[in-house]
Amino acid sequence: MQDDNTYMLVESSDTWRADWGNATSTKRHSWNGDYNEVVVEVFRHPAAPRPSAPEGWKVYSNGCVGLFLKHASSGNTLLTLKVKTINWVAVAPDGTRHRIHEELPFRAKGKRYTLHFKSQVETFMGGFGATLKKCAGICHTTPAIVKEINKARLFTLAGNMLPLHPSRHIAVDEFLIAHGYRYCTIVIDADTGELLYLERGKGRQQVNHFFAWVGEEFMGHVKAVSMDMNASYAAAFAERYPDIAIVYDCFHVIQWFNKQVIDSLRCSEAKRLEKEAAKLAKAGDIEGAAEVEAERRLLFGARFNLLANERTLRAKDALNAELNAEAKAAALADGRDPSEVGHRRQDHVEGRAAILDANATLQCAVRAREELQDALKLTDPVAMRATLLTWSCTYALAGIAQLTKFAKMVRNKIKGLVARATHRISSGILEGTNTLVKNIRRQAFGLVDFDYFGLLLWEQTHRPNRRRRAEQTREYHREKKRNSRLLKQTIYKQDLYRQKEAAHAFLHA
């Protein structure tokens, strides 16, 4: 061989020679299907010098041993090397015998595959992003061997996994790692999306471990941290680094409002109306009970209408109207009854208006959410603080228990909400990383090796193209006319008329 990663073993090597003329081919069966195994014998050159030994020692051979090494995979063929290694024995001047293990320059140390096979697996896993099962099928090996090679590659790539540069803004969150409410804490760079820390658990202890991991020098550059309403995370930062601004993510604030106020009110109002209808029916007021029951039925299936904003509902109605028209046109061209298709809902806006007109409590809650969203969009810290305090005082006296409780929470956490006006960061890039976590977990059918999972996540978040996307400003917006067509759901739409026309032409060709 000419070097350690040479694919073809040529006869010009000084030490090892491959007998390509006597290669044998055998059909093999493995867990992922049949393949052809080509075995090539590799033997030591007769003229090659013997292994070196101290002066005065004698070295002689004591038989040969055959060793099979996976060397390369090409399509449905696996090339295997049958290496005939010589057992060398060194005899000292005092007569003691010592065995000499001659290292093969083309073999991965202690493994049953060559360095070329290792580099081939690393190319599939790192360059093409193949899964363990897919790479094992291509290379005609087992997923355990592929994982072993890829894990060693990731360890070399990640090194000590410490941050590569200081960070001005970071984001911390938790995600579900397994069933049974077992969570994991994740910390990333809020500007680049690079993974900084990962640990099981979601308490103050995990944040303190992160501080110890990155060190005081790194934390001295951090200006703000974005997080949700996790009290443990906020307490850990406030206790250890009070100068770092805590920024509560607006998405989580509105999400919490939808869950704790609007959706809770919808369920409580439905129960109240049910009791009122039963009371009226028992008193003999059938018409009144029917009216209350009709109002109660408006709340069934209205969760999306109440949680979404008006712009989203109007876009949904316009999209459904367009899809219904296309479905009816396709049915008419296909000779079917147009009335049997095109039944997507187009009354989301009207349905929401009917619910709010009939229920003053829900109307007050939806109006409070819209005003809260407008307040969180302000860029002046003084104006945002004044607006939030006014909003909190106003709706704390609305007489709605859920809204009063949320207004008190806004007043208590107003410092973290106002910090968004100064530090324009969010947990959006972290939510994208959590989606990546879900995809990795789903693709692997669960997490068994946590270290391997962390290395995969580190590699994905440190890719150059991901950093470039994080640094770019987002220019896309739904309200722009040039992007209006992107709202159309065309990826799953099928032109049935053209498909049947093509099938008819194929059958009668």
SEPA-987356 format. One record per residue (C-alpha): chain; x, y, z; residue number from 1. Coordinates in pm, 1 decimal, always signed. Layout:
<pts>
{A {X Y Z} NUM}
...
</pts>
This chain:
<pts>
{A {+0.0 +0.0 +0.0} 1}
{A {+110.9 +353.2 -67.4} 2}
{A {-50.0 +513.0 +240.1} 3}
{A {-289.8 +433.8 +521.1} 4}
{A {-606.0 +526.5 +329.5} 5}
{A {-518.7 +379.7 -9.0} 6}
{A {-815.6 +207.2 -166.8} 7}
{A {-625.7 -23.8 -403.6} 8}
{A {-347.6 -239.5 -261.8} 9}
{A {-77.1 -228.4 -529.2} 10}
{A {+221.8 -456.4 -564.8} 11}
{A {+464.2 -164.4 -549.9} 12}
{A {+434.3 -160.1 -172.1} 13}
{A {+749.1 -245.6 +14.7} 14}
{A {+576.3 -438.3 +294.6} 15}
{A {+228.6 -558.6 +190.5} 16}
{A {+99.0 -700.4 -135.7} 17}
{A {-254.9 -789.4 -253.4} 18}
{A {-323.3 -1090.6 -473.9} 19}
{A {-598.1 -947.3 -696.9} 20}
{A {-575.1 -1231.9 -941.5} 21}
{A {-705.3 -1488.4 -690.0} 22}
{A {-992.6 -1280.2 -551.6} 23}
{A {-1298.3 -1489.7 -459.3} 24}
{A {-1662.0 -1377.2 -461.3} 25}
{A {-1931.1 -1519.1 -231.7} 26}
{A {-2295.5 -1427.0 -183.1} 27}
{A {-2367.6 -1328.1 +176.3} 28}
{A {-2688.5 -1268.4 +367.9} 29}
{A {-2716.8 -1010.8 +642.9} 30}
{A {-2989.8 -833.2 +839.2} 31}
{A {-3034.3 -577.6 +561.1} 32}
{A {-3036.0 -810.5 +259.3} 33}
{A {-2805.3 -1008.8 +33.9} 34}
{A {-2476.3 -875.9 -99.0} 35}
{A {-2164.6 -1003.5 -276.2} 36}
{A {-1846.1 -1027.3 -73.1} 37}
{A {-1519.1 -1014.1 -265.5} 38}
{A {-1226.9 -1146.1 -60.4} 39}
{A {-873.2 -1046.8 -156.8} 40}
{A {-571.4 -1201.1 +11.4} 41}
{A {-311.8 -959.2 +145.8} 42}
{A {+24.3 -1097.5 +251.0} 43}
{A {+357.6 -965.5 +366.2} 44}
{A {+621.7 -909.5 +101.5} 45}
{A {+888.2 -1179.9 +132.0} 46}
{A {+1168.0 -928.6 +91.0} 47}
{A {+1031.4 -691.5 +351.7} 48}
{A {+1254.5 -647.1 +657.1} 49}
{A {+1165.1 -818.8 +978.9} 50}
{A {+1038.2 -618.1 +1276.4} 51}
{A {+1308.1 -432.9 +1462.8} 52}
{A {+1436.5 -561.3 +1796.4} 53}
{A {+1704.0 -453.5 +2046.0} 54}
{A {+2063.4 -533.4 +1966.3} 55}
{A {+2151.7 -890.4 +2043.9} 56}
{A {+1793.9 -1016.5 +2013.5} 57}
{A {+1691.7 -1275.7 +1756.6} 58}
{A {+1362.4 -1243.4 +1564.4} 59}
{A {+1198.0 -1532.6 +1383.8} 60}
{A {+850.2 -1617.9 +1252.5} 61}
{A {+619.5 -1865.2 +1421.5} 62}
{A {+337.8 -1934.8 +1177.1} 63}
{A {+69.6 -1724.8 +1007.3} 64}
{A {-277.2 -1609.4 +1114.4} 65}
{A {-559.0 -1502.0 +880.1} 66}
{A {-748.6 -1182.6 +965.6} 67}
{A {-1056.8 -1056.0 +776.6} 68}
{A {-1099.5 -678.3 +751.1} 69}
{A {-1385.1 -485.0 +587.2} 70}
{A {-1218.3 -257.1 +336.2} 71}
{A {-1466.6 -87.8 +101.6} 72}
{A {-1827.4 -99.9 -13.4} 73}
{A {-1931.7 -35.4 -370.6} 74}
{A {-2298.3 -77.4 -457.0} 75}
{A {-2401.0 -434.1 -378.3} 76}
{A {-2043.8 -550.1 -324.0} 77}
{A {-1831.3 -550.9 -10.3} 78}
{A {-1456.2 -576.8 -49.4} 79}
{A {-1293.9 -773.0 +233.6} 80}
{A {-923.4 -816.4 +292.7} 81}
{A {-790.6 -1149.9 +417.4} 82}
{A {-463.2 -1045.6 +574.7} 83}
{A {-209.6 -1314.8 +650.8} 84}
{A {-18.4 -1182.8 +947.0} 85}
{A {+299.3 -1350.2 +1076.0} 86}
{A {+347.9 -1426.1 +1441.7} 87}
{A {+689.7 -1283.5 +1523.5} 88}
{A {+883.8 -1400.4 +1827.1} 89}
{A {+1185.9 -1218.1 +1971.6} 90}
{A {+1437.1 -1409.7 +2183.5} 91}
{A {+1642.4 -1214.3 +2434.3} 92}
{A {+2008.3 -1298.6 +2511.3} 93}
{A {+1897.9 -1462.2 +2836.8} 94}
{A {+1666.0 -1697.7 +2644.1} 95}
{A {+1331.8 -1534.8 +2730.0} 96}
{A {+1079.2 -1521.1 +2448.6} 97}
{A {+862.5 -1217.8 +2364.5} 98}
{A {+584.0 -1196.6 +2108.0} 99}
{A {+594.2 -901.3 +1867.8} 100}
{A {+263.2 -771.8 +1734.2} 101}
{A {+323.4 -608.4 +1400.9} 102}
{A {+80.9 -320.8 +1341.5} 103}
{A {-98.6 -310.2 +1008.8} 104}
{A {-74.5 +46.6 +871.3} 105}
{A {-407.7 +14.7 +687.9} 106}
{A {-608.2 -128.4 +980.1} 107}
{A {-812.4 +74.9 +1228.3} 108}
{A {-650.4 +7.6 +1563.1} 109}
{A {-809.7 -293.0 +1734.1} 110}
{A {-1099.7 -309.2 +1482.3} 111}
{A {-1209.1 -549.9 +1211.8} 112}
{A {-1211.2 -287.4 +937.1} 113}
{A {-954.2 -74.7 +755.7} 114}
{A {-895.4 +298.9 +770.4} 115}
{A {-1045.9 +332.8 +424.7} 116}
{A {-1368.4 +167.0 +540.9} 117}
{A {-1373.8 +401.4 +838.4} 118}
{A {-1333.2 +707.9 +617.4} 119}
{A {-1607.3 +579.2 +387.3} 120}
{A {-1852.0 +553.0 +680.1} 121}
{A {-1748.7 +897.6 +804.3} 122}
{A {-1820.8 +1042.3 +459.8} 123}
{A {-2172.3 +897.0 +453.0} 124}
{A {-2250.9 +1010.3 +807.9} 125}
{A {-2087.4 +1351.4 +808.1} 126}
{A {-2094.9 +1460.4 +446.3} 127}
{A {-2430.9 +1317.9 +338.9} 128}
{A {-2609.3 +1300.6 +676.3} 129}
{A {-2718.7 +938.1 +641.5} 130}
{A {-2885.4 +754.0 +927.3} 131}
{A {-2722.9 +463.2 +1107.3} 132}
{A {-2951.2 +211.8 +940.8} 133}
{A {-2907.4 +363.2 +594.0} 134}
{A {-2529.1 +383.2 +621.2} 135}
{A {-2511.9 +26.4 +755.1} 136}
{A {-2711.1 -92.0 +454.1} 137}
{A {-2484.5 +88.3 +209.1} 138}
{A {-2161.5 -31.0 +370.2} 139}
{A {-2291.4 -384.4 +442.1} 140}
{A {-2221.5 -372.3 +812.3} 141}
{A {-2418.9 -330.3 +1134.9} 142}
{A {-2558.3 -6.3 +1283.6} 143}
{A {-2346.9 -66.0 +1594.5} 144}
{A {-2024.6 -42.7 +1392.1} 145}
{A {-2149.3 +267.8 +1209.4} 146}
{A {-2240.7 +432.4 +1539.6} 147}
{A {-1899.0 +347.0 +1682.8} 148}
{A {-1721.0 +510.9 +1389.3} 149}
{A {-1949.2 +814.5 +1379.4} 150}
{A {-1927.0 +870.0 +1754.1} 151}
{A {-1546.5 +873.7 +1736.5} 152}
{A {-1570.6 +1122.8 +1447.4} 153}
{A {-1801.7 +1349.4 +1646.5} 154}
{A {-1573.9 +1336.9 +1951.5} 155}
{A {-1283.8 +1447.7 +1732.6} 156}
{A {-1495.7 +1719.3 +1572.7} 157}
{A {-1642.7 +1859.8 +1895.7} 158}
{A {-1330.1 +1835.6 +2110.6} 159}
{A {-1408.5 +1948.6 +2466.4} 160}
{A {-1740.8 +2102.9 +2345.9} 161}
{A {-1666.7 +2434.4 +2516.0} 162}
{A {-1797.3 +2752.5 +2346.2} 163}
{A {-1589.9 +2852.3 +2046.8} 164}
{A {-1638.0 +3227.3 +2101.6} 165}
{A {-1796.9 +3465.8 +2355.7} 166}
{A {-2174.9 +3519.8 +2334.4} 167}
{A {-2362.0 +3843.2 +2401.2} 168}
{A {-2705.9 +3681.9 +2404.6} 169}
{A {-2800.8 +3330.1 +2510.8} 170}
{A {-3127.6 +3138.3 +2534.7} 171}
{A {-3223.2 +2864.5 +2779.5} 172}
{A {-3517.5 +2626.1 +2766.3} 173}
{A {-3620.2 +2270.0 +2847.4} 174}
{A {-3758.8 +1993.7 +2626.4} 175}
{A {-3910.5 +1653.2 +2690.5} 176}
{A {-3646.9 +1384.5 +2646.3} 177}
{A {-3855.1 +1079.8 +2744.1} 178}
{A {-4197.6 +989.0 +2871.2} 179}
{A {-4263.5 +1024.7 +3241.4} 180}
{A {-4195.2 +1401.4 +3249.8} 181}
{A {-3820.0 +1360.8 +3213.0} 182}
{A {-3682.0 +1685.2 +3076.8} 183}
{A {-3349.0 +1815.9 +2955.4} 184}
{A {-3206.6 +2168.8 +2983.3} 185}
{A {-3053.7 +2322.4 +2672.9} 186}
{A {-2857.7 +2646.6 +2637.0} 187}
{A {-2768.6 +2796.1 +2298.0} 188}
{A {-2621.2 +3114.3 +2156.2} 189}
{A {-2924.8 +3329.2 +2072.9} 190}
{A {-2742.4 +3498.6 +1783.0} 191}
{A {-2586.3 +3199.9 +1603.8} 192}
{A {-2789.8 +2904.9 +1735.7} 193}
{A {-2480.1 +2711.0 +1847.7} 194}
{A {-2525.5 +2459.9 +2128.2} 195}
{A {-2354.2 +2568.5 +2450.7} 196}
{A {-2476.6 +2322.0 +2712.1} 197}
{A {-2701.3 +2018.3 +2749.4} 198}
{A {-2795.1 +1832.1 +3066.8} 199}
{A {-3078.6 +1617.9 +3201.5} 200}
{A {-3317.4 +1800.4 +3433.9} 201}
{A {-3484.4 +2141.3 +3431.0} 202}
{A {-3400.8 +2304.1 +3764.0} 203}
{A {-3168.8 +2562.0 +3911.1} 204}
{A {-2896.9 +2299.9 +3948.8} 205}
{A {-2862.8 +2259.5 +3571.1} 206}
{A {-2815.9 +2634.8 +3525.3} 207}
{A {-2547.3 +2643.8 +3795.1} 208}
{A {-2370.8 +2356.0 +3620.7} 209}
{A {-2377.6 +2561.9 +3301.2} 210}
{A {-2212.6 +2851.9 +3482.2} 211}
{A {-1936.1 +2623.8 +3606.0} 212}
{A {-1892.6 +2469.5 +3260.4} 213}
{A {-1842.8 +2788.8 +3058.5} 214}
{A {-1658.2 +2981.8 +3330.1} 215}
{A {-1660.2 +3340.0 +3455.3} 216}
{A {-1483.8 +3478.9 +3148.9} 217}
{A {-1758.3 +3359.9 +2915.4} 218}
{A {-2039.5 +3481.6 +3142.3} 219}
{A {-1872.3 +3823.5 +3161.6} 220}
{A {-1960.0 +3881.4 +2794.0} 221}
{A {-2327.8 +3783.6 +2827.0} 222}
{A {-2565.6 +4081.0 +2826.7} 223}
{A {-2908.1 +3914.4 +2817.1} 224}
{A {-3070.4 +3572.6 +2836.2} 225}
{A {-3401.2 +3476.5 +2674.4} 226}
{A {-3626.8 +3221.9 +2843.7} 227}
{A {-3985.5 +3124.9 +2908.3} 228}
{A {-4161.1 +3164.7 +3244.5} 229}
{A {-3948.9 +2899.9 +3418.4} 230}
{A {-3900.6 +3040.4 +3769.7} 231}
{A {-3600.8 +2816.0 +3845.3} 232}
{A {-3400.1 +2946.0 +3551.0} 233}
{A {-3479.5 +3309.2 +3632.7} 234}
{A {-3389.1 +3263.6 +4002.2} 235}
{A {-3052.7 +3105.4 +3913.1} 236}
{A {-2954.4 +3394.1 +3683.0} 237}
{A {-3080.8 +3659.3 +3925.3} 238}
{A {-2886.0 +3509.1 +4214.6} 239}
{A {-2554.9 +3447.0 +4037.7} 240}
{A {-2544.9 +3717.3 +3767.6} 241}
{A {-2791.3 +3998.5 +3850.8} 242}
{A {-2639.9 +4224.4 +3582.2} 243}
{A {-2754.0 +3991.2 +3301.5} 244}
{A {-3093.6 +4102.7 +3174.8} 245}
{A {-3364.7 +3835.2 +3180.4} 246}
{A {-3587.8 +3863.0 +2871.5} 247}
{A {-3915.5 +3672.1 +2874.4} 248}
{A {-4004.9 +3547.3 +2529.3} 249}
{A {-4322.7 +3708.7 +2392.9} 250}
{A {-4434.4 +3390.2 +2221.6} 251}
{A {-4444.3 +3207.0 +2554.3} 252}
{A {-4622.7 +3499.3 +2720.9} 253}
{A {-4904.3 +3495.1 +2464.2} 254}
{A {-4908.4 +3115.4 +2465.2} 255}
{A {-4952.7 +3116.5 +2842.3} 256}
{A {-5229.7 +3378.4 +2812.0} 257}
{A {-5412.5 +3161.8 +2557.9} 258}
{A {-5387.7 +2857.7 +2782.6} 259}
{A {-5446.4 +3012.1 +3124.8} 260}
{A {-5706.2 +3272.1 +3029.3} 261}
{A {-5886.4 +3222.1 +2698.4} 262}
{A {-5899.7 +2842.4 +2682.0} 263}
{A {-5973.4 +2818.2 +3053.7} 264}
{A {-6254.3 +3072.0 +3014.2} 265}
{A {-6397.6 +2881.5 +2719.0} 266}
{A {-6422.5 +2561.8 +2925.0} 267}
{A {-6560.7 +2737.1 +3233.3} 268}
{A {-6815.5 +2930.7 +3026.5} 269}
{A {-6931.5 +2608.1 +2861.1} 270}
{A {-6988.2 +2449.1 +3204.0} 271}
{A {-7167.7 +2759.3 +3330.3} 272}
{A {-7399.0 +2767.9 +3029.7} 273}
{A {-7469.9 +2396.0 +3067.4} 274}
{A {-7580.9 +2444.5 +3426.8} 275}
{A {-7788.3 +2748.3 +3332.9} 276}
{A {-7964.2 +2561.2 +3051.5} 277}
{A {-8044.1 +2273.2 +3285.6} 278}
{A {-8179.1 +2517.5 +3544.2} 279}
{A {-8405.4 +2688.5 +3289.4} 280}
{A {-8529.5 +2356.5 +3155.8} 281}
{A {-8612.8 +2243.8 +3506.3} 282}
{A {-8806.0 +2566.9 +3563.6} 283}
{A {-9011.0 +2508.0 +3247.2} 284}
{A {-8853.1 +2779.9 +3029.4} 285}
{A {-8792.1 +2567.5 +2720.7} 286}
{A {-8719.7 +2857.7 +2484.3} 287}
{A {-8469.5 +3016.1 +2720.9} 288}
{A {-8296.1 +2683.2 +2774.3} 289}
{A {-8273.9 +2635.1 +2397.0} 290}
{A {-8112.3 +2977.5 +2354.1} 291}
{A {-7855.7 +2910.1 +2624.8} 292}
{A {-7782.9 +2567.3 +2476.9} 293}
{A {-7729.8 +2723.6 +2133.8} 294}
{A {-7482.7 +2969.4 +2287.3} 295}
{A {-7303.9 +2683.1 +2459.8} 296}
{A {-7274.0 +2486.3 +2135.5} 297}
{A {-7094.4 +2780.3 +1976.5} 298}
{A {-6801.5 +2709.5 +2209.2} 299}
{A {-6757.9 +2352.3 +2082.9} 300}
{A {-6473.9 +2335.6 +1827.7} 301}
{A {-6409.1 +2709.6 +1870.2} 302}
{A {-6067.1 +2677.6 +2030.5} 303}
{A {-5881.0 +2762.6 +1709.5} 304}
{A {-6109.7 +3058.9 +1637.0} 305}
{A {-6047.9 +3206.9 +1980.3} 306}
{A {-5673.1 +3146.3 +2001.5} 307}
{A {-5586.9 +3266.0 +1648.8} 308}
{A {-5580.6 +3633.6 +1553.0} 309}
{A {-5811.5 +3786.7 +1295.7} 310}
{A {-5545.2 +3808.4 +1024.4} 311}
{A {-5482.4 +3432.7 +1046.9} 312}
{A {-5855.2 +3355.9 +1033.9} 313}
{A {-5906.5 +3573.1 +726.4} 314}
{A {-5611.2 +3407.1 +550.5} 315}
{A {-5753.2 +3064.8 +643.3} 316}
{A {-6095.5 +3152.1 +501.4} 317}
{A {-5945.2 +3289.2 +178.8} 318}
{A {-5729.3 +2978.2 +136.4} 319}
{A {-6020.7 +2741.8 +198.7} 320}
{A {-6238.3 +2932.8 -48.0} 321}
{A {-5970.5 +2900.6 -316.2} 322}
{A {-5920.2 +2529.3 -247.4} 323}
{A {-6294.2 +2465.2 -252.3} 324}
{A {-6325.4 +2640.4 -588.3} 325}
{A {-6038.1 +2436.7 -733.0} 326}
{A {-6185.6 +2111.9 -600.4} 327}
{A {-6525.5 +2187.0 -755.8} 328}
{A {-6363.9 +2281.7 -1087.6} 329}
{A {-6162.3 +1958.2 -1090.5} 330}
{A {-6475.0 +1754.4 -1007.2} 331}
{A {-6670.3 +1925.4 -1283.6} 332}
{A {-6392.5 +1857.2 -1536.1} 333}
{A {-6378.2 +1496.0 -1420.3} 334}
{A {-6751.0 +1443.1 -1465.2} 335}
{A {-6832.4 +1419.6 -1093.0} 336}
{A {-7089.0 +1607.4 -888.1} 337}
{A {-6928.4 +1935.4 -766.4} 338}
{A {-7155.8 +1941.1 -461.2} 339}
{A {-6978.9 +1633.3 -320.9} 340}
{A {-6644.5 +1811.9 -282.3} 341}
{A {-6519.9 +2147.2 -156.8} 342}
{A {-6657.9 +2151.4 +196.0} 343}
{A {-6372.2 +2330.2 +374.4} 344}
{A {-6483.4 +2583.5 +634.2} 345}
{A {-6495.4 +2945.0 +516.0} 346}
{A {-6666.7 +3099.0 +819.0} 347}
{A {-6389.2 +3122.9 +1076.2} 348}
{A {-6419.5 +3502.9 +1102.9} 349}
{A {-6799.3 +3494.0 +1125.2} 350}
{A {-6789.9 +3210.8 +1379.6} 351}
{A {-6551.9 +3400.8 +1603.1} 352}
{A {-6761.4 +3718.1 +1576.8} 353}
{A {-7073.5 +3522.2 +1675.6} 354}
{A {-6902.4 +3379.2 +1984.4} 355}
{A {-6770.4 +3717.0 +2099.3} 356}
{A {-7106.1 +3888.5 +2044.0} 357}
{A {-7282.5 +3624.7 +2251.2} 358}
{A {-7027.7 +3611.4 +2537.4} 359}
{A {-6898.9 +3935.3 +2692.1} 360}
{A {-6644.5 +3753.7 +2911.1} 361}
{A {-6462.1 +3596.9 +2616.4} 362}
{A {-6484.3 +3924.2 +2428.0} 363}
{A {-6306.8 +4101.8 +2714.4} 364}
{A {-6034.0 +3833.1 +2726.3} 365}
{A {-5967.8 +3847.9 +2350.6} 366}
{A {-5949.1 +4226.7 +2360.9} 367}
{A {-5703.9 +4204.2 +2651.4} 368}
{A {-5481.2 +3968.3 +2452.0} 369}
{A {-5474.9 +4201.2 +2151.5} 370}
{A {-5379.5 +4495.7 +2370.4} 371}
{A {-5107.7 +4287.4 +2538.4} 372}
{A {-4963.2 +4192.7 +2199.1} 373}
{A {-4952.3 +4558.5 +2095.2} 374}
{A {-4778.6 +4651.9 +2420.7} 375}
{A {-4510.2 +4386.1 +2376.3} 376}
{A {-4426.8 +4520.9 +2028.9} 377}
{A {-4316.1 +4859.5 +2162.8} 378}
{A {-3946.9 +4946.8 +2130.8} 379}
{A {-3932.9 +5220.0 +2396.1} 380}
{A {-3873.3 +5070.6 +2743.8} 381}
{A {-4044.1 +5359.9 +2924.3} 382}
{A {-4351.7 +5346.7 +2703.0} 383}
{A {-4370.8 +4966.5 +2727.9} 384}
{A {-4349.2 +4974.6 +3106.7} 385}
{A {-4620.0 +5238.5 +3134.4} 386}
{A {-4846.0 +5053.4 +2890.6} 387}
{A {-4804.9 +4719.6 +3068.4} 388}
{A {-4875.2 +4874.7 +3409.1} 389}
{A {-5188.4 +5039.4 +3272.8} 390}
{A {-5296.3 +4711.3 +3112.5} 391}
{A {-5237.8 +4521.4 +3436.4} 392}
{A {-5433.1 +4767.6 +3651.1} 393}
{A {-5720.2 +4780.7 +3403.3} 394}
{A {-5781.7 +4410.2 +3361.2} 395}
{A {-5706.8 +4321.5 +3722.5} 396}
{A {-6041.0 +4488.7 +3801.6} 397}
{A {-6234.5 +4320.8 +3517.1} 398}
{A {-6396.4 +4070.7 +3752.3} 399}
{A {-6259.2 +3766.7 +3565.6} 400}
{A {-6057.0 +3536.6 +3791.5} 401}
{A {-5826.6 +3404.4 +3516.1} 402}
{A {-5758.7 +3752.9 +3380.3} 403}
{A {-5697.6 +3896.4 +3727.3} 404}
{A {-5440.3 +3625.7 +3800.9} 405}
{A {-5258.9 +3683.9 +3471.6} 406}
{A {-5255.2 +4061.8 +3523.6} 407}
{A {-5089.8 +4007.7 +3861.5} 408}
{A {-4825.5 +3786.9 +3693.8} 409}
{A {-4753.2 +4061.2 +3437.4} 410}
{A {-4704.9 +4313.6 +3715.8} 411}
{A {-4465.1 +4081.4 +3899.7} 412}
{A {-4256.9 +3998.5 +3590.9} 413}
{A {-4268.6 +4339.4 +3427.7} 414}
{A {-3888.9 +4380.9 +3443.5} 415}
{A {-3831.8 +4077.1 +3223.0} 416}
{A {-4106.8 +4183.9 +2982.1} 417}
{A {-3975.2 +4539.6 +2946.7} 418}
{A {-3620.5 +4407.5 +2887.1} 419}
{A {-3734.1 +4295.6 +2541.4} 420}
{A {-3751.9 +4659.2 +2433.4} 421}
{A {-3380.6 +4701.1 +2510.7} 422}
{A {-3253.4 +4358.7 +2402.4} 423}
{A {-3436.2 +4257.7 +2086.2} 424}
{A {-3389.0 +3882.9 +2127.6} 425}
{A {-3629.2 +3593.7 +2150.6} 426}
{A {-3632.8 +3216.7 +2193.2} 427}
{A {-3734.3 +3160.4 +1831.6} 428}
{A {-3400.6 +3009.9 +1727.2} 429}
{A {-3411.6 +2788.3 +2037.8} 430}
{A {-3758.7 +2660.9 +1944.8} 431}
{A {-3613.5 +2568.8 +1605.5} 432}
{A {-3341.1 +2372.6 +1785.5} 433}
{A {-3607.9 +2195.0 +1991.8} 434}
{A {-3777.1 +2094.5 +1666.1} 435}
{A {-3442.0 +1954.7 +1552.0} 436}
{A {-3425.9 +1759.3 +1878.9} 437}
{A {-3769.7 +1609.9 +1814.4} 438}
{A {-3667.7 +1507.5 +1463.3} 439}
{A {-3349.9 +1337.5 +1587.0} 440}
{A {-3542.2 +1158.9 +1863.0} 441}
{A {-3816.5 +1049.1 +1625.0} 442}
{A {-3567.9 +931.4 +1364.2} 443}
{A {-3380.5 +724.7 +1624.8} 444}
{A {-3702.0 +582.4 +1779.4} 445}
{A {-3594.4 +713.8 +2118.6} 446}
{A {-3272.0 +815.1 +2291.2} 447}
{A {-3050.4 +539.3 +2429.4} 448}
{A {-2703.3 +695.7 +2422.8} 449}
{A {-2733.3 +1050.1 +2560.6} 450}
{A {-2369.6 +1135.3 +2479.1} 451}
{A {-2418.6 +1038.7 +2115.2} 452}
{A {-2737.5 +1244.4 +2100.6} 453}
{A {-2554.8 +1547.5 +2240.3} 454}
{A {-2275.8 +1510.6 +1985.4} 455}
{A {-2526.7 +1490.6 +1699.7} 456}
{A {-2699.4 +1804.2 +1825.0} 457}
{A {-2365.5 +1983.0 +1860.0} 458}
{A {-2273.5 +1898.0 +1500.8} 459}
{A {-2608.0 +2012.1 +1361.9} 460}
{A {-2601.8 +2346.1 +1546.8} 461}
{A {-2241.3 +2421.6 +1446.4} 462}
{A {-2286.5 +2374.1 +1073.8} 463}
{A {-2169.1 +2682.5 +876.1} 464}
{A {-2491.9 +2709.6 +675.6} 465}
{A {-2696.7 +2719.8 +998.5} 466}
{A {-2483.9 +3004.8 +1133.0} 467}
{A {-2524.3 +3197.2 +807.6} 468}
{A {-2903.8 +3159.7 +819.5} 469}
{A {-2907.2 +3284.1 +1179.5} 470}
{A {-2706.5 +3593.8 +1086.5} 471}
{A {-2932.2 +3685.0 +794.7} 472}
{A {-3230.8 +3913.1 +852.9} 473}
{A {-3570.2 +3771.9 +774.3} 474}
{A {-3733.3 +3950.2 +481.7} 475}
{A {-4032.5 +3721.5 +436.0} 476}
{A {-4368.6 +3841.8 +563.8} 477}
{A {-4713.7 +3711.7 +483.6} 478}
{A {-4867.8 +4052.6 +430.5} 479}
{A {-4639.5 +4130.0 +135.2} 480}
{A {-4806.6 +4077.2 -199.5} 481}
{A {-4509.9 +3891.6 -346.9} 482}
{A {-4538.7 +3630.3 -68.4} 483}
{A {-4915.6 +3588.6 -74.9} 484}
{A {-4896.5 +3279.7 -297.1} 485}
{A {-4673.2 +3103.3 -44.1} 486}
{A {-4973.2 +3064.9 +185.6} 487}
{A {-5135.3 +2829.5 -62.3} 488}
{A {-5115.4 +2463.4 +38.5} 489}
{A {-5001.6 +2319.4 -292.5} 490}
{A {-4757.9 +2054.1 -173.2} 491}
{A {-5026.3 +1791.1 -116.5} 492}
{A {-5269.9 +1909.0 -384.0} 493}
{A {-5313.6 +1669.6 -675.9} 494}
{A {-5444.4 +1759.5 -1020.0} 495}
{A {-5676.8 +1459.6 -1056.4} 496}
{A {-5791.5 +1552.8 -1403.4} 497}
{A {-5438.6 +1564.4 -1547.0} 498}
{A {-5340.6 +1243.3 -1368.1} 499}
{A {-5637.2 +1053.0 -1510.3} 500}
{A {-5572.8 +1199.2 -1854.0} 501}
{A {-5209.9 +1077.2 -1842.9} 502}
{A {-5317.1 +735.2 -1717.7} 503}
{A {-5573.8 +704.6 -1998.7} 504}
{A {-5311.6 +796.6 -2260.6} 505}
{A {-5068.0 +541.8 -2113.3} 506}
{A {-5321.4 +256.8 -2114.7} 507}
{A {-5433.3 +322.7 -2473.1} 508}
{A {-5089.5 +387.4 -2616.5} 509}
</pts>
